Amino acid sequence: MYDPLSKAGSLIRRLHQISLRIFNEGIQPYVLTTVQFGTLQVISDRPGIDQISLAQAADIDRTTVMRVLQRLEELSLVCRKPCSRDKRINRVYITDAGRELIVVMEPLAEATQHRLLEPLEPEERKAFMRMLTKLVMTHSIPTTTTTHSHE
């Protein structure tokens, strides 16, 4: 009999669902998705980043980054400006409202990460994060061909 709890992929998928639920509960009343919040953080860290580099840094595909940016612009959290050297390239900047939102949301988001790992002992958390990092780094697709899509 098939037991999804005996398969690494099923457990990872289920843990991802749990992680999203905990994040969404923890950031109320704010309504950004984890992908939108992560993208906003990348833009904050790299003012003027181009959209292709942003997709790579946020580990999302180019189509998704366009939808995420559209949503963040609708919320007045970011703005896009054409590159002075090449008008085909848009540079992305965080707005004051975006910076203010990050200041409010970062402690909430960090608390969700703590809540997710809370059942583990401190040494187990370190080992778990080390193993997750190893799996992700080993199986990652080169950034030029990222195909993840989770808006």
N, C-alpha and C positions, 0 to 999 in steps of 0.2 A: 504494500500500500504506500502510495506517494505521501511523503511527509515534507512539506515546504520548509519546515524548521530544520531539516537535515541538509539543506542546500545553501551554500554560501551566497549565491546570487539572490535567492528568495529572501534570506535574512537581511542582506544589504538593502534590497528594495523596500522591505518592511521597515527597517531602521530609517531609511530616507523618508518614508511616509511619516513616521513618528517624529523625526527631526523637523519636518515642515509643520506638523501640527503644533509642536512645542514652540517653534518660532512664531507662528501666527498668533498663538495664545499670548505669547510673551511681549509682542510688540503692539498690542492693542492700545489705543485706538488707531494706530497708524496702519495703512493698508498696502504697504509695499511688499512685493514678493521677495523671497530670498535672492533671486536673480537680480531684481531691480535694486535692492539694497546693496548687494555686492558690486554691481555695476557703478552705482553712485559712489561707493567707496573708492573704486579704481579711479574714477574721474577726479575725485577729490585729491587723491594721491598723485595724479599725473595730469595737472591742468594742461589743456590744449592737446590732449591725446587724439590721434586720428581714429576714425571708426574701425578700421581694420585692426589696428593695434589694440583697441579697446576690446574687440571681440576675442582676440587671442588672450589678453590679460584676464578677462572675465571668464574665459573658457566656455564661450557660447558661439554659435554659428552667426554668420553675417546677417542672415535674415532676422534672427531673433534679436540681435543687437539693434537693428533698425526699429523693431517694435518696442523694445525696452526704451530706447532713446525717445521715441515718439511719446510714450507714456510719461517719462520723466520730464519731457518738455511741457506736456499738457499740465503737469503739476507744478510747473515753473521751478523745477529743481535743477535743470541743466539748460544750456543753450548751445547751439551749434553755430559756428562761424566758418566761412570759407577760408581756406589757407591762402595767405598772401602770395605764395609762390606758385600754387597750383589750385585753381578755383574748383577743380573736380574733387578735391579733398576737403572734407569738413573736419574742423577741430572742435572738440567738445570741452566745455567748461562748466563747472559747478556754479550755481548761483548762490547768493547769500541765503536764500530760503533752503537750498540744498545743504549748505554747510550747517545751518541751524538744525535741520532735521537729523543730520548725522550725529551732532552733539547730543541730541535727545535720544536717538535710537541706539547708538552704540552700546551704552550700558545695558539697555534692555536686551539687545541681541546677544551680548556677551553672557548675560544671565541665562539665556535660553541654552547656550552651549554648556554652561555649567550644569543646568538642570538635566540635559541629555546625558551627560557623563556621570552625574551624581551617584548612581548605583555602584559605580566602580570605585575601588580603593585608589588612593593617589598613585601608587606604583602601577596598578592595572591601567589607569588612564594614560600614563606615559607609554606603557607597552602597546596599548590599543592604538594610540595616535601614531606611534612609530610603525606599527604593522600596516595601518591604513595608508600612511604616507608611502611606504614601500610598495604596496599594491598599486596605488594610483600612479606613482612614478614609473613603475615597471610596465604598466599596461597603457599608459597615456599615448594618445595619438600625437604625432608632431603638431605643433601649434599652427602650422600652415594649412592643416587639413582638419581642424577641429569640426566635429559634426554634432556636438551636443546642442539640444534645443529644449530648454525648460523656461518658458516665460512665466 
